């Protein structure tokens, strides 16, 4: 019931919703990993800090942790896509729920609060 037929092809919407994010998240993770400390400037909040304030943080660690976070999110969605094929398309709902919890767990209202654990 959770599959629809379009043009003679079965489409599992849960699988599509999960698998489409995997390459995007992994590309961002790879981009941050390749740029290393320069990648920290691409993160929201950190680039808003003055240059003198940015010098007080371990930019290499910030970029590495952000890269890992994007990689693990991609892994979560890859597992969700597999489970959508194996169990049901409705598995995408709790997968997105877990991702939302993980996302908001690391969301901070101020850059100082977000990056305080990276202070040198």
C-alpha positions in Angstrom: 0.0 0.0 0.0 3.0 2.3 0.5 4.2 1.9 -3.0 2.6 3.6 -6.0 3.0 2.7 -9.7 4.1 5.5 -12.0 4.8 4.6 -15.6 4.9 0.9 -14.8 7.6 1.3 -12.1 7.1 0.8 -8.4 8.1 3.9 -6.4 8.8 3.6 -2.7 8.5 7.2 -1.5 10.2 6.5 1.8 13.2 5.1 0.0 13.3 8.1 -2.3 13.1 10.6 0.6 16.0 9.0 2.4 18.3 8.1 -0.5 18.2 11.6 -2.1 19.8 13.1 1.0 22.7 10.6 1.2 24.9 12.0 -1.7 24.2 15.6 -0.6 25.2 15.1 3.0 28.3 13.0 2.0 29.4 15.7 -0.5 29.2 18.3 2.2 31.1 16.0 4.5 33.8 15.4 1.9 34.0 19.1 1.1 34.5 20.1 4.8 37.1 17.2 5.2 39.1 18.4 2.2 39.1 22.1 3.2 40.1 21.3 6.8 40.4 24.5 8.8 39.2 26.6 5.9 36.0 24.7 5.9 35.1 26.1 9.4 34.4 29.4 7.7 31.6 27.8 5.7 29.6 26.9 8.8 26.8 29.1 9.9 27.6 31.2 12.9 31.3 30.8 12.7 31.7 33.0 9.7 29.7 35.7 11.5 32.3 35.9 14.2 34.9 38.7 13.9 38.3 37.5 12.5 40.0 38.1 15.9 37.3 35.9 17.6 37.7 33.2 15.0 41.4 32.9 15.9 40.4 31.8 19.4 38.9 28.6 18.1 40.3 25.3 16.8 39.1 25.6 13.3 40.5 22.2 12.2 38.5 20.5 14.9 35.3 22.4 14.1 35.5 21.4 10.4 36.4 17.8 11.3 33.4 17.4 13.7 31.0 19.1 11.2 32.3 16.7 8.5 31.7 13.7 10.7 28.3 15.0 11.6 27.2 15.2 8.0 28.7 11.8 7.3 26.8 10.2 10.1 23.6 11.9 9.0 24.1 10.4 5.5 24.7 7.0 7.1 21.4 7.4 9.0 19.5 8.1 5.8 21.3 5.3 4.0 20.2 2.9 6.7 16.7 4.4 6.5 16.6 3.9 2.8 17.6 0.2 3.2 15.0 -0.3 5.9 12.3 1.4 3.7 13.0 -1.2 1.0 13.1 -4.1 3.5 10.3 -3.2 5.9 8.1 -0.4 4.8 8.2 3.1 3.3 6.8 4.4 6.6 10.3 3.7 8.2 11.3 7.1 6.7 9.1 8.8 9.3 11.1 7.7 12.4 14.4 8.2 10.4 13.5 11.8 9.8 12.4 12.1 13.4 15.8 10.8 14.6 17.6 13.3 12.3 15.5 16.2 13.5 16.4 15.3 17.1 20.1 15.1 16.2 19.9 18.3 14.2 18.3 20.3 17.0 20.6 18.8 19.6 23.5 20.5 17.9 21.7 23.7 17.1 22.6 26.8 19.2 21.2 30.3 19.1 24.6 32.0 19.4 27.9 31.2 17.8 29.7 31.5 21.1 27.5 28.8 22.6 27.8 26.6 19.5 31.6 26.7 19.4 32.6 27.0 23.1 34.0 23.5 23.2 36.5 24.4 20.5 38.1 27.3 22.3 41.8 27.2 22.4 
